């Protein structure tokens, strides 16, 4: 399974991972410049790492995430989240046009919710995600 995840991650990196990770990094840099939004920048970098190498990992809700994460996610959606979600949607279209790219297109669509609401979530190994519940 680890070999398959490695192969999928390498193909993902070539076809769309690097571009989407750059988009998240750009969003993080903008957030860092605006001092008040540094927590958004940190979340954006965390998701950039996940988008760069997604197979074999998943996101889970943090148990301590509450109302501040919800409010932060609303602010994130307004200023950056919808742009990144649109990027995932637009990147998935050419992937769906080829037989080989269909699984990557689905993976791209599955990243839309995390691009809209990154606060209050942690990136973990898929083994850890189900073992901890």
Beta strands, then each sheet from edge to edge (+ up, - down):
strand 1: 57-61
strand 2: 121-125
sheet 1: 1+ 2-
end
